[in-house]
Amino acid sequence: MNFNSAKFSKLLYVILVAACILLTLLMYKQRHTRKLFKQAAQLTFYNIQPDQVADGKYRGKVYTNFLHVQLDVTVLDHKITKIDIIENEGAYGKKIDPLLDEIIAQNNSVVPAVKGEELASIVFISCVDDALFKGITEERKAELTAKAQEVQNARVQN
């Protein structure tokens, strides 16, 4: 076996440079994803139950840096019967239909996230919540808004 140290050194150098580039890209992706989850965590969630919502069709809107969503949520006899996607613009949320189906089946806006679409799931759940918020009484809106403000203030302090 003929060992050429110059070729071996070049190969080792190329492998090390490639490994450094790959590591840098992975660290960037992780930091970027963490930043997106942090933004998603700042969304308002009221956890409104459909039995608190009057019959009707309500439009929810949620805009983040990574996803713009508008949904029409139909409530009939205190049940979520239909969710129409009006706007779904961004890098995420292309495979979100199972989440919307689960929200309708469970009659609840809080359901498990879709695997691989966790960020989009958070945004869509918040958007359904925003729509349901528009169908509750003014008194209940005031209560939930005050509670949401308390949570937001606690986040800012931490």
DSSP file (Angstrom, degrees, kcal/mol; ACC not computed):
  #  RESIDUE AA STRUCTURE BP1 BP2  ACC     N-H-->O    O-->H-N    N-H-->O    O-->H-N    TCO  KAPPA ALPHA  PHI   PSI    X-CA   Y-CA   Z-CA
    1    1 A M              0   0    0      0, 0.0     2,-0.7     0, 0.0     0, 0.0   0.000 360.0 360.0 360.0 124.9    0.0    0.0    0.0
    2    2 A N        -     0   0    0      2,-0.0     2,-0.6     0, 0.0     0, 0.0  -0.812 360.0-157.6 -94.1 118.0    1.5    3.3   -1.1
    3    3 A F        -     0   0    0     -2,-0.7     2,-0.7     4,-0.0     0, 0.0  -0.864   6.5-168.9-102.1 117.7    0.7    6.1    1.4
    4    4 A N     >  -     0   0    0     -2,-0.6     4,-2.2     1,-0.1     5,-0.2  -0.899   3.4-168.0-107.6 105.7    0.9    9.6    0.0
    5    5 A S  H  > S+     0   0    0     -2,-0.7     4,-2.3     1,-0.2    -1,-0.1   0.794  84.4  57.2 -67.1 -29.3    0.8   12.1    2.9
    6    6 A A  H  > S+     0   0    0      2,-0.2     4,-2.0     1,-0.2    -1,-0.2   0.925 110.4  43.4 -67.5 -44.0    0.2   15.1    0.6
    7    7 A K  H  > S+     0   0    0      2,-0.2     4,-2.6     1,-0.2    -2,-0.2   0.909 114.2  51.3 -66.2 -41.2   -3.0   13.6   -0.9
    8    8 A F  H  X S+     0   0    0     -4,-2.2     4,-2.7     1,-0.2    -2,-0.2   0.905 109.3  50.5 -62.4 -41.3   -4.1   12.4    2.6
    9    9 A S  H  X S+     0   0    0     -4,-2.3     4,-2.4     2,-0.2    -1,-0.2   0.900 111.3  48.1 -63.6 -42.5   -3.6   15.9    4.0
   10   10 A K  H  X S+     0   0    0     -4,-2.0     4,-2.5     2,-0.2    -2,-0.2   0.920 112.9  48.1 -64.0 -43.8   -5.6   17.5    1.2
   11   11 A L  H  X S+     0   0    0     -4,-2.6     4,-2.4     2,-0.2    -2,-0.2   0.923 112.5  48.6 -63.0 -44.3   -8.4   15.0    1.7
   12   12 A L  H  X S+     0   0    0     -4,-2.7     4,-2.5     1,-0.2    -1,-0.2   0.904 111.0  51.1 -62.1 -41.6   -8.4   15.5    5.4
   13   13 A Y  H  X S+     0   0    0     -4,-2.4     4,-2.5     2,-0.2    -2,-0.2   0.922 110.6  48.3 -61.4 -46.0   -8.5   19.3    4.9
   14   14 A V  H  X S+     0   0    0     -4,-2.5     4,-2.6     2,-0.2    -2,-0.2   0.907 112.3  49.1 -62.2 -43.0  -11.5   19.0    2.5
   15   15 A I  H  X S+     0   0    0     -4,-2.4     4,-2.5     2,-0.2    -2,-0.2   0.923 112.0  48.2 -63.9 -43.8  -13.3   16.8    4.9
   16   16 A L  H  X S+     0   0    0     -4,-2.5     4,-2.3     2,-0.2    -2,-0.2   0.904 112.4  48.2 -64.3 -41.7  -12.7   19.2    7.8
   17   17 A V  H  X S+     0   0    0     -4,-2.5     4,-2.5     2,-0.2    -2,-0.2   0.931 112.8  48.5 -63.9 -45.0  -13.8   22.2    5.8
   18   18 A A  H  X S+     0   0    0     -4,-2.6     4,-2.6     1,-0.2    -2,-0.2   0.905 111.3  50.4 -61.5 -41.7  -17.0   20.4    4.7
   19   19 A A  H  X S+     0   0    0     -4,-2.5     4,-2.6     2,-0.2    -1,-0.2   0.902 110.5  49.6 -63.8 -41.0  -17.7   19.3    8.3
   20   20 A C  H  X S+     0   0    0     -4,-2.3     4,-2.4     2,-0.2    -2,-0.2   0.911 111.8  48.1 -63.8 -43.1  -17.3   22.9    9.5
   21   21 A I  H  X S+     0   0    0     -4,-2.5     4,-2.4     2,-0.2    -2,-0.2   0.933 112.8  48.4 -63.3 -45.6  -19.6   24.2    6.8
   22   22 A L  H  X S+     0   0    0     -4,-2.6     4,-2.4     1,-0.2    -2,-0.2   0.916 111.9  49.2 -61.4 -44.0  -22.2   21.5    7.6
   23   23 A L  H  X S+     0   0    0     -4,-2.6     4,-2.4     2,-0.2    -1,-0.2   0.903 110.4  51.0 -62.2 -42.1  -22.0   22.3   11.4
   24   24 A T  H  X S+     0   0    0     -4,-2.4     4,-2.3     2,-0.2    -2,-0.2   0.916 110.9  48.4 -61.7 -44.2  -22.4   26.0   10.7
   25   25 A L  H  X S+     0   0    0     -4,-2.4     4,-2.6     2,-0.2    -2,-0.2   0.905 111.4  49.9 -63.6 -41.9  -25.5   25.4    8.6
   26   26 A L  H  X S+     0   0    0     -4,-2.4     4,-2.4     2,-0.2    -2,-0.2   0.905 110.8  49.2 -63.7 -41.5  -27.0   23.1   11.2
   27   27 A M  H  X S+     0   0    0     -4,-2.4     4,-2.4     2,-0.2    -2,-0.2   0.899 111.6  49.6 -65.0 -40.4  -26.4   25.7   14.0
   28   28 A Y  H  X S+     0   0    0     -4,-2.3     4,-2.8     2,-0.2    -2,-0.2   0.935 111.3  49.0 -62.3 -46.4  -28.0   28.4   11.8
   29   29 A K  H  X S+     0   0    0     -4,-2.6     4,-2.6     1,-0.2    -2,-0.2   0.906 112.1  48.9 -61.1 -42.7  -31.0   26.2   11.1
   30   30 A Q  H  X S+     0   0    0     -4,-2.4     4,-2.4     2,-0.2    -1,-0.2   0.923 113.0  46.5 -64.2 -44.4  -31.4   25.4   14.8
   31   31 A R  H  X S+     0   0    0     -4,-2.4     4,-2.1     2,-0.2    -2,-0.2   0.907 113.5  49.5 -64.0 -42.2  -31.2   29.1   15.8
   32   32 A H  H  X S+     0   0    0     -4,-2.8     4,-2.1     2,-0.2    -2,-0.2   0.922 111.7  48.1 -63.3 -45.3  -33.6   30.1   13.1
   33   33 A T  H  X S+     0   0    0     -4,-2.6     4,-2.5     1,-0.2     5,-0.2   0.898 110.0  52.4 -63.2 -41.0  -36.1   27.4   14.1
   34   34 A R  H  X S+     0   0    0     -4,-2.4     4,-2.2     1,-0.2    -1,-0.2   0.901 108.4  51.6 -61.0 -40.5  -35.8   28.4   17.8
   35   35 A K  H  X S+     0   0    0     -4,-2.1     4,-2.0     2,-0.2    -1,-0.2   0.895 109.9  49.1 -63.2 -41.1  -36.5   32.0   16.8
   36   36 A L  H  X S+     0   0    0     -4,-2.1     4,-2.6     2,-0.2    -2,-0.2   0.913 110.9  49.2 -66.2 -42.6  -39.7   31.0   14.9
   37   37 A F  H  X S+     0   0    0     -4,-2.5     4,-2.3     1,-0.2    -1,-0.2   0.876 108.6  54.3 -63.9 -36.3  -40.9   28.9   17.8
   38   38 A K  H  X S+     0   0    0     -4,-2.2     4,-0.6    -5,-0.2    -1,-0.2   0.915 110.0  46.5 -62.7 -42.2  -40.3   31.9   20.1
   39   39 A Q  H >< S+     0   0    0     -4,-2.0     3,-1.0     1,-0.2     4,-0.3   0.915 111.7  50.8 -65.5 -42.2  -42.5   34.0   17.9
   40   40 A A  H >< S+     0   0    0     -4,-2.6     3,-1.5     1,-0.3    -2,-0.2   0.860 103.9  59.0 -63.5 -34.7  -45.2   31.4   17.7
   41   41 A A  H 3< S+     0   0    0     -4,-2.3    -1,-0.3     1,-0.3    -2,-0.2   0.711  96.9  62.5 -67.4 -18.9  -45.2   31.1   21.5
   42   42 A Q  T << S+     0   0    0     -3,-1.0    -1,-0.3    -4,-0.6    -2,-0.2   0.560  80.0 110.9 -82.5  -8.1  -46.1   34.8   21.6
   43   43 A L  S <  S-     0   0    0     -3,-1.5     2,-0.4    -4,-0.3    19,-0.0  -0.292  77.0-107.3 -65.3 152.8  -49.4   34.2   19.8
   44   44 A T        -     0   0    0     82,-0.0     2,-0.5     2,-0.0    86,-0.1  -0.681  34.0-173.2 -85.4 131.8  -52.5   34.7   21.9
   45   45 A F        +     0   0    0     -2,-0.4    81,-0.1     1,-0.1    82,-0.0  -0.987  14.4 172.3-126.1 121.2  -54.4   31.5   22.8
   46   46 A Y        -     0   0    0     -2,-0.5    -1,-0.1    80,-0.1    80,-0.0   0.652  32.9-141.6 -98.6 -19.4  -57.8   31.8   24.5
   47   47 A N        -     0   0    0      1,-0.2     2,-0.4    62,-0.0    -2,-0.1   0.946  29.3-171.1  53.2  52.9  -58.7   28.1   24.5
   48   48 A I        -     0   0    0      2,-0.0    61,-0.5     1,-0.0    -1,-0.2  -0.593  15.7-137.6 -78.6 130.0  -62.4   29.0   23.7
   49   49 A Q    >   -     0   0    0     -2,-0.4     3,-2.4     1,-0.1     4,-0.3  -0.708  14.8-127.0 -86.7 138.4  -64.8   26.1   23.8
   50   50 A P  G >  S+     0   0    0      0, 0.0     3,-1.5     0, 0.0    -1,-0.1   0.734 105.9  70.8 -58.8 -22.7  -67.4   26.0   21.0
   51   51 A D  G 3  S+     0   0    0      1,-0.3    28,-0.1    26,-0.0    27,-0.0   0.631  96.9  53.4 -70.5  -9.0  -70.2   25.8   23.6
   52   52 A Q  G <  S+     0   0    0     -3,-2.4     2,-0.4    26,-0.1    85,-0.4   0.468  95.7  89.6 -94.5  -5.2  -69.4   29.4   24.4
   53   53 A V  S <  S-     0   0    0     -3,-1.5    25,-0.2    -4,-0.3    83,-0.2  -0.784  74.2-128.9-105.0 134.2  -69.7   30.5   20.8
   54   54 A A        -     0   0    0     81,-2.6    21,-0.1    -2,-0.4    -2,-0.1  -0.402  42.5 -87.3 -71.6 152.9  -72.9   31.7   19.0
   55   55 A D  S    S+     0   0    0     -2,-0.1     2,-0.3    19,-0.1    21,-0.2  -0.326  82.2  84.1 -59.2 141.2  -73.8   30.0   15.8
   56   56 A G  E    S-A   75   0A   0     19,-2.4    19,-3.1    -3,-0.1     2,-0.5  -0.909  77.5 -74.0 154.2-178.1  -72.2   31.7   12.7
   57   57 A K  E     -A   74   0A   0     -2,-0.3     2,-0.4    17,-0.2    17,-0.2  -0.963  44.9-172.8-113.7 127.2  -69.2   31.9   10.5
   58   58 A Y  E     -A   73   0A   0     15,-2.7    15,-3.2    -2,-0.5     2,-0.6  -0.957  16.6-138.0-126.8 138.4  -66.2   33.7   11.9
   59   59 A R  E     -A   72   0A   0     -2,-0.4     2,-0.4    13,-0.2    13,-0.2  -0.839  16.1-165.1 -99.9 125.6  -62.9   34.8   10.3
   60   60 A G  E     -A   71   0A   0     11,-2.8    11,-2.2    -2,-0.6     2,-0.4  -0.852   3.8-168.5-104.9 144.8  -59.7   34.3   12.2
   61   61 A K  E     +A   70   0A   0     -2,-0.4     2,-0.4     9,-0.2     9,-0.2  -0.998  10.9 170.9-136.1 131.1  -56.5   36.0   11.1
   62   62 A V  E     -A   69   0A   0      7,-2.6     7,-2.9    -2,-0.4     2,-0.5  -0.975   7.9-172.7-140.0 125.7  -52.9   35.4   12.4
   63   63 A Y  E     +A   68   0A   0     -2,-0.4     2,-0.2     5,-0.2     5,-0.2  -0.977  10.9 165.0-122.0 124.1  -49.8   36.9   10.8
   64   64 A T        -     0   0    0      3,-2.7     3,-0.1    -2,-0.5   -28,-0.0  -0.711  52.9 -98.6-120.8 177.2  -46.3   35.9   11.7
   65   65 A N  S    S+     0   0    0     -2,-0.2     3,-0.1     1,-0.2   -29,-0.0   0.761 124.0  34.6 -66.6 -23.4  -43.0   36.5   10.0
   66   66 A F  S    S+     0   0    0      1,-0.3    25,-1.2   -30,-0.1    26,-0.6   0.530 123.7  27.8-111.5  -8.2  -43.1   33.0    8.6
   67   67 A L  E     - B   0  90A   0     23,-0.2    -3,-2.7    24,-0.1     2,-0.5  -0.945  51.3-160.7-159.5 132.1  -46.8   32.4    8.0
   68   68 A H  E     +AB  63  89A   0     21,-3.1    21,-2.4    -2,-0.3     2,-0.4  -0.971  24.2 179.3-113.1 122.4  -50.0   34.4    7.1
   69   69 A V  E     +AB  62  88A   0     -7,-2.9    -7,-2.6    -2,-0.5     2,-0.4  -0.981  16.4 175.4-130.9 134.8  -53.2   32.5    7.9
   70   70 A Q  E     +AB  61  87A   0     17,-2.1    16,-2.7    -2,-0.4    17,-2.0  -0.996  13.7 179.3-131.9 132.1  -56.9   33.4    7.5
   71   71 A L  E     -AB  60  85A   0    -11,-2.2   -11,-2.8    -2,-0.4     2,-0.6  -0.970  25.1-143.2-130.8 145.8  -59.6   30.9    8.3
   72   72 A D  E     -AB  59  84A   0     12,-2.6    12,-2.8    -2,-0.4     2,-0.5  -0.960  22.6-165.6-103.8 120.9  -63.4   30.9    8.2
   73   73 A V  E     -AB  58  83A   0    -15,-3.2   -15,-2.7    -2,-0.6     2,-0.5  -0.933   4.2-154.8-111.1 123.6  -64.7   28.8   11.1
   74   74 A T  E     -AB  57  82A   0      8,-3.0     7,-2.5    -2,-0.5     8,-1.2  -0.853   7.9-168.7-101.8 129.8  -68.3   27.8   11.0
   75   75 A V  E     +AB  56  80A   0    -19,-3.1   -19,-2.4    -2,-0.5     2,-0.4  -0.973   9.1 172.9-118.7 129.3  -70.1   27.0   14.3
   76   76 A L  E >  S- B   0  79A   0      3,-2.6     3,-0.8    -2,-0.4   -22,-0.0  -0.990  72.4  -6.9-138.5 126.9  -73.5   25.4   14.4
   77   77 A D  T 3  S-     0   0    0     -2,-0.4    -1,-0.1     1,-0.2     3,-0.1   0.893 130.0 -57.2  53.6  42.9  -75.3   24.2   17.5
   78   78 A H  T 3  S+     0   0    0    -25,-0.2     2,-0.4     1,-0.2    -1,-0.2   0.780 116.2 113.8  60.4  30.4  -72.1   24.9   19.5
   79   79 A K  E <  S-B   76   0A   0     -3,-0.8    -3,-2.6   -29,-0.1     2,-0.8  -0.992  73.0-121.5-129.7 139.6  -70.1   22.6   17.3
   80   80 A I  E     +B   75   0A   0     -2,-0.4    -5,-0.2    -5,-0.2    27,-0.2  -0.704  39.5 168.5 -75.6 114.2  -67.3   23.5   14.9
   81   81 A T  E     +     0   0A   0     -7,-2.5     2,-0.3    -2,-0.8    -1,-0.2   0.678  56.2  12.9-105.2 -21.1  -68.7   22.1   11.6
   82   82 A K  E     -B   74   0A   0     -8,-1.2    -8,-3.0     2,-0.0     2,-0.4  -0.985  49.1-165.8-158.6 142.7  -66.4   23.6    9.0
   83   83 A I  E     -B   73   0A   0     -2,-0.3     2,-0.5   -10,-0.2   -10,-0.2  -0.966  13.3-167.7-132.6 117.3  -63.0   25.3    8.6
   84   84 A D  E     -B   72   0A   0    -12,-2.8   -12,-2.6    -2,-0.4     2,-0.7  -0.892  18.9-134.3-105.8 131.6  -62.2   27.0    5.3
   85   85 A I  E     +B   71   0A   0     -2,-0.5   -14,-0.2   -14,-0.2     3,-0.1  -0.759  28.8 170.1 -83.6 117.1  -58.7   28.1    4.6
   86   86 A I  E    S+     0   0A   0    -16,-2.7     2,-0.4    -2,-0.7   -15,-0.2   0.823  71.1  11.6 -92.1 -42.2  -58.9   31.6    3.1
   87   87 A E  E     +B   70   0A   0    -17,-2.0   -17,-2.1     2,-0.0    -1,-0.4  -0.998  54.5 164.5-141.4 134.8  -55.2   32.4    3.2
   88   88 A N  E     +B   69   0A   0     -2,-0.4     2,-0.5   -19,-0.2   -19,-0.2  -0.634  21.4 159.5-147.6  82.0  -52.2   30.2    3.8
   89   89 A E  E     +B   68   0A   0    -21,-2.4   -21,-3.1    -2,-0.1     2,-0.3  -0.924  31.1  56.9-114.7 125.8  -49.0   32.0    2.7
   90   90 A G  E    S-B   67   0A   0     -2,-0.5   -23,-0.2   -23,-0.2   -24,-0.1  -0.907  91.9 -63.0 149.2-173.2  -45.6   31.2    3.9
   91   91 A A  S    S+     0   0    0    -25,-1.2     2,-0.2    -2,-0.3     3,-0.2   0.552 110.0  46.9 -83.0  -8.5  -43.0   28.5    4.2
   92   92 A Y  S    S+     0   0    0    -26,-0.6    25,-0.1     1,-0.1     4,-0.1  -0.744  79.1  58.0-126.8 171.6  -45.1   26.2    6.5
   93   93 A G    >   +     0   0    0     -2,-0.2     3,-0.7     2,-0.1    -1,-0.1   0.673  56.3 126.4  86.8  18.4  -48.6   24.8    6.7
   94   94 A K  T 3  S+     0   0    0      1,-0.2     3,-0.2    -3,-0.2    -2,-0.1   0.729  81.0  39.1 -81.1 -20.2  -48.9   23.0    3.4
   95   95 A K  T 3  S+     0   0    0      1,-0.1    -1,-0.2     2,-0.1     4,-0.2  -0.304  80.4 117.4-120.8  47.5  -49.9   19.7    5.1
   96   96 A I    X>  +     0   0    0     -3,-0.7     4,-1.5     1,-0.2     3,-1.1   0.515  38.5  98.8 -97.0  -6.9  -52.2   21.1    7.7
   97   97 A D  H 3> S+     0   0    0      1,-0.3     4,-2.6     2,-0.2     5,-0.2   0.848  78.3  58.7 -53.0 -40.2  -55.5   19.5    6.7
   98   98 A P  H 3> S+     0   0    0      0, 0.0     4,-2.1     0, 0.0    -1,-0.3   0.869 104.7  52.2 -58.9 -33.9  -55.3   16.7    9.3
   99   99 A L  H <> S+     0   0    0     -3,-1.1     4,-2.3     2,-0.2    -2,-0.2   0.939 110.3  46.5 -65.1 -46.7  -55.1   19.3   12.1
  100  100 A L  H  X S+     0   0    0     -4,-1.5     4,-2.0     1,-0.2    -1,-0.2   0.886 111.9  51.5 -64.4 -38.7  -58.2   21.1   10.8
  101  101 A D  H  X S+     0   0    0     -4,-2.6     4,-2.7     1,-0.2    -1,-0.2   0.896 110.2  49.6 -62.6 -39.9  -60.0   17.8   10.5
  102  102 A E  H  X S+     0   0    0     -4,-2.1     4,-2.9    -5,-0.2     5,-0.2   0.875 107.0  54.3 -68.0 -37.8  -59.0   16.9   14.1
  103  103 A I  H  X>S+     0   0    0     -4,-2.3     5,-1.5     2,-0.2     4,-1.2   0.926 112.6  43.9 -60.6 -44.2  -60.2   20.3   15.4
  104  104 A I  H  <5S+     0   0    0     -4,-2.0    -2,-0.2     2,-0.2     3,-0.2   0.935 115.1  48.2 -66.0 -46.3  -63.6   19.6   13.8
  105  105 A A  H  <5S+     0   0    0     -4,-2.7    -2,-0.2     1,-0.2    -1,-0.2   0.886 119.5  38.1 -62.7 -40.0  -63.7   15.9   15.1
  106  106 A Q  H  <5S-     0   0    0     -4,-2.9    -1,-0.2     2,-0.2    -2,-0.2   0.604  99.1-136.7 -85.5 -12.6  -62.7   16.9   18.6
  107  107 A N  T  <5S+     0   0    0     -4,-1.2     2,-0.3    -5,-0.2    -3,-0.2   0.921  71.8 103.8  52.9  46.5  -64.9   20.1   18.6
  108  108 A N  S   <S-     0   0    0     -5,-1.5    -2,-0.2    -6,-0.2    -1,-0.2  -0.975  70.5-142.1-156.9 138.3  -61.9   21.9   20.2
  109  109 A S  S    S+     0   0    0    -61,-0.5     2,-0.9    -2,-0.3    20,-0.1   0.704  88.2  77.7 -77.8 -18.0  -59.3   24.3   18.9
  110  110 A V        +     0   0    0    -62,-0.1    -1,-0.1    -7,-0.1     3,-0.0  -0.806  61.8 138.8 -98.7 103.6  -56.6   22.7   21.1
  111  111 A V        -     0   0    0     -2,-0.9    14,-0.1     1,-0.0    -8,-0.1  -0.877  59.5 -72.9-134.4 165.3  -55.5   19.4   19.5
  112  112 A P        -     0   0    0      0, 0.0   -10,-0.1     0, 0.0     3,-0.0  -0.294  56.2-106.1 -61.8 146.3  -52.1   17.8   19.0
  113  113 A A        -     0   0    0      1,-0.1     2,-0.4    -3,-0.0     5,-0.2  -0.302  33.9-102.6 -69.3 154.8  -49.8   19.3   16.4
  114  114 A V    >   -     0   0    0      3,-0.4     3,-2.3     1,-0.1     7,-0.2  -0.673  42.8-108.2 -78.0 129.0  -49.3   17.7   13.0
  115  115 A K  T 3  S+     0   0    0     -2,-0.4    -1,-0.1     1,-0.3     0, 0.0  -0.384 106.2  15.3 -61.0 129.1  -45.9   15.9   13.0
  116  116 A G  T 3  S+     0   0    0     -2,-0.1    -1,-0.3    -3,-0.0     3,-0.1   0.252 121.9  67.4  89.1 -11.8  -43.5   17.9   10.7
  117  117 A E    <>  +     0   0    0     -3,-2.3     4,-2.8     1,-0.1    -3,-0.4  -0.172  56.3 132.2-128.6  38.1  -45.9   20.9   10.8
  118  118 A E  H  > S+     0   0    0      2,-0.2     4,-2.0     1,-0.2     5,-0.1   0.912  74.3  47.3 -60.7 -45.6  -45.5   21.9   14.5
  119  119 A L  H  > S+     0   0    0      1,-0.2     4,-1.8     2,-0.2    -1,-0.2   0.943 114.8  45.9 -61.8 -47.7  -44.9   25.6   13.8
  120  120 A A  H  > S+     0   0    0      1,-0.2     4,-3.0     2,-0.2     5,-0.2   0.883 108.5  57.8 -62.8 -38.2  -47.9   25.8   11.4
  121  121 A S  H  X S+     0   0    0     -4,-2.8     4,-2.7     1,-0.2     5,-0.2   0.911 105.1  50.3 -59.1 -42.9  -50.0   23.9   13.8
  122  122 A I  H  X S+     0   0    0     -4,-2.0     4,-2.1     2,-0.2    -1,-0.2   0.922 113.2  46.1 -60.4 -44.4  -49.4   26.5   16.5
  123  123 A V  H  X S+     0   0    0     -4,-1.8     4,-2.1     2,-0.2    -2,-0.2   0.920 113.8  47.5 -66.8 -44.2  -50.4   29.3   14.1
  124  124 A F  H  X S+     0   0    0     -4,-3.0     4,-2.5     2,-0.2     5,-0.2   0.894 111.1  51.0 -66.3 -39.8  -53.5   27.5   12.8
  125  125 A I  H  X S+     0   0    0     -4,-2.7     4,-2.3    -5,-0.2    -1,-0.2   0.922 111.5  48.5 -62.3 -42.9  -54.7   26.7   16.3
  126  126 A S  H  X S+     0   0    0     -4,-2.1     4,-2.3    -5,-0.2    -2,-0.2   0.876 110.3  52.2 -62.5 -37.4  -54.3   30.4   17.3
  127  127 A C  H  X S+     0   0    0     -4,-2.1     4,-2.1     2,-0.2    -2,-0.2   0.904 109.0  48.4 -68.0 -41.9  -56.2   31.4   14.1
  128  128 A V  H  X S+     0   0    0     -4,-2.5     4,-2.7     2,-0.2     5,-0.2   0.921 112.0  50.8 -62.0 -43.0  -59.1   29.1   15.0
  129  129 A D  H  X S+     0   0    0     -4,-2.3     4,-2.3     1,-0.2    -2,-0.2   0.902 107.9  52.4 -60.2 -41.8  -59.1   30.5   18.5
  130  130 A D  H  X S+     0   0    0     -4,-2.3     4,-0.9     2,-0.2    -1,-0.2   0.897 110.5  48.1 -61.2 -41.1  -59.1   34.0   17.0
  131  131 A A  H >< S+     0   0    0     -4,-2.1     3,-0.9     1,-0.2     4,-0.3   0.938 111.8  48.1 -65.5 -46.8  -62.1   33.1   14.9
  132  132 A L  H >< S+     0   0    0     -4,-2.7     3,-1.9     1,-0.3     4,-0.2   0.852 102.1  65.1 -63.2 -33.6  -64.0   31.6   17.8
  133  133 A F  H >< S+     0   0    0     -4,-2.3     3,-1.2     1,-0.3    -1,-0.3   0.839  94.9  59.6 -55.9 -34.3  -63.2   34.7   19.9
  134  134 A K  T << S+     0   0    0     -3,-0.9    -1,-0.3    -4,-0.9    -2,-0.2   0.614 102.0  54.3 -73.0 -11.7  -65.3   36.7   17.6
  135  135 A G  T <  S+     0   0    0     -3,-1.9   -81,-2.6    -4,-0.3    -1,-0.2   0.323  90.3  90.5-105.7   8.2  -68.4   34.6   18.4
  136  136 A I  S <  S-     0   0    0     -3,-1.2   -83,-0.1    -4,-0.2   -84,-0.0  -0.547  86.3 -83.5-100.0 169.6  -68.4   34.9   22.2
  137  137 A T     >  -     0   0    0    -85,-0.4     4,-2.3    -2,-0.2     5,-0.2  -0.258  35.1-116.7 -68.2 156.6  -70.2   37.5   24.3
  138  138 A E  H  > S+     0   0    0      1,-0.2     4,-2.3     2,-0.2     5,-0.2   0.867 116.1  55.2 -61.1 -37.3  -68.5   40.9   24.9
  139  139 A E  H  > S+     0   0    0      1,-0.2     4,-2.0     2,-0.2    -1,-0.2   0.930 109.7  45.3 -62.1 -46.0  -68.3   40.1   28.7
  140  140 A R  H  > S+     0   0    0      1,-0.2     4,-2.7     2,-0.2     5,-0.2   0.875 110.1  55.5 -66.1 -37.4  -66.4   36.9   28.0
  141  141 A K  H  X S+     0   0    0     -4,-2.3     4,-2.7     1,-0.2     5,-0.2   0.920 107.2  50.2 -59.1 -43.9  -64.2   38.7   25.5
  142  142 A A  H  X S+     0   0    0     -4,-2.3     4,-2.2     2,-0.2    -2,-0.2   0.916 111.3  48.4 -62.4 -43.0  -63.3   41.3   28.2
  143  143 A E  H  X S+     0   0    0     -4,-2.0     4,-2.2     1,-0.2    -2,-0.2   0.944 114.9  44.1 -60.8 -49.0  -62.4   38.5   30.6
  144  144 A L  H  X S+     0   0    0     -4,-2.7     4,-2.6     1,-0.2    -2,-0.2   0.864 111.8  53.0 -67.5 -36.4  -60.3   36.6   28.1
  145  145 A T  H  X S+     0   0    0     -4,-2.7     4,-2.2    -5,-0.2    -1,-0.2   0.910 110.1  48.3 -64.7 -42.1  -58.5   39.8   26.9
  146  146 A A  H  X S+     0   0    0     -4,-2.2     4,-2.0    -5,-0.2    -2,-0.2   0.912 112.8  48.3 -63.7 -42.6  -57.6   40.7   30.5
  147  147 A K  H  X S+     0   0    0     -4,-2.2     4,-2.1     1,-0.2    -2,-0.2   0.908 111.1  50.2 -63.9 -42.1  -56.3   37.2   31.1
  148  148 A A  H  X S+     0   0    0     -4,-2.6     4,-2.4     1,-0.2    -1,-0.2   0.871 108.8  52.7 -64.2 -37.1  -54.3   37.3   27.9
  149  149 A Q  H  X S+     0   0    0     -4,-2.2     4,-2.6     2,-0.2    -1,-0.2   0.888 107.1  52.2 -66.5 -38.4  -52.8   40.6   28.9
  150  150 A E  H  X S+     0   0    0     -4,-2.0     4,-2.2     2,-0.2    -2,-0.2   0.924 110.7  47.7 -61.0 -44.5  -51.7   39.2   32.3
  151  151 A V  H  X S+     0   0    0     -4,-2.1     4,-2.1     1,-0.2    -2,-0.2   0.921 111.8  49.9 -63.3 -43.9  -50.0   36.3   30.5
  152  152 A Q  H  X S+     0   0    0     -4,-2.4     4,-2.1     1,-0.2    -2,-0.2   0.908 110.2  50.2 -61.8 -43.1  -48.3   38.7   28.1
  153  153 A N  H  X S+     0   0    0     -4,-2.6     4,-2.0     1,-0.2    -1,-0.2   0.885 109.5  51.4 -62.6 -38.8  -47.1   40.9   31.0
  154  154 A A  H  X S+     0   0    0     -4,-2.2     4,-1.6     2,-0.2    -1,-0.2   0.891 109.0  51.2 -65.9 -38.7  -45.7   37.8   32.7
  155  155 A R  H  < S+     0   0    0     -4,-2.1    -2,-0.2     1,-0.2    -1,-0.2   0.909 109.5  50.0 -62.9 -42.3  -43.8   36.8   29.5
  156  156 A V  H  < S+     0   0    0     -4,-2.1    -1,-0.2     1,-0.2    -2,-0.2   0.886 109.5  51.1 -65.4 -38.9  -42.3   40.3   29.3
  157  157 A Q  H  <        0   0    0     -4,-2.0    -1,-0.2     1,-0.3    -2,-0.2   0.811 360.0 360.0 -69.4 -29.9  -41.1   40.2   32.9
  158  158 A N     <        0   0    0     -4,-1.6    -1,-0.3    -5,-0.2    -2,-0.2   0.453 360.0 360.0 -87.5 360.0  -39.5   36.9   32.4
